[in-house]
Amino acid sequence: MITRVTFMFIMNIKKSSYHFPGINGVLALKDEAYKRGWIVVAHEHFEPVSDPNSLDVRRQLKWIRQTGTRIVVLNCYLRYSRQVTKSVQTTY
C-alpha cells in the first residue's frame, strides 16, 4: 500500500517575503517521508490570524481529502492546531 502524506503548515505571506515558522521541521519531516517511501501529495498552508477561533481551513481540508491522503503532518502553533482539529471534525 502506498502511503500518501500531506504537510499543512502556517505561512505568513503578508510580510515582505514568505515567512515559514518551523520550516526546518517541515523539511526534516519531508526527508523522513522520502526515506519511508511515502508520497507527499500536497503542501497546504494557512495564514496566521489574531483570533485562532476565526481560522478557516475548510478549503485546505477539502483538497487534502481529495488527494487520498492518509497522514497529515500539521506544523503550527498549538493555538492554531486546536482550531484545525475542530475543522477536521466538522469537515469530515
C-alpha positions, 0 to 999 in steps of 0.5 A: 500500500502506498502511503500518501502524506500531506504537510499543512503548515502556517505561512505568513505571506503578508510580510515582505517575503514568505515567512515559514515558522518551523520550516526546518521541521517541515523539511526534516519531516519531508526527508523522513517521508522520502526515506519511508517511501511515502508520497507527499501529495500536497503542501497546504498552508494557512495564514496566521490570524489574531483570533485562532477561533476565526481560522478557516481551513475548510478549503485546505481540508477539502483538497487534502481529502481529495488527494487520498491522503492518509497522514497529515503532518500539521506544523503550527502553533498549538493555538492554531492546531486546536482550531484545525482539529475542530475543522477536521471534525466538522469537515469530515 
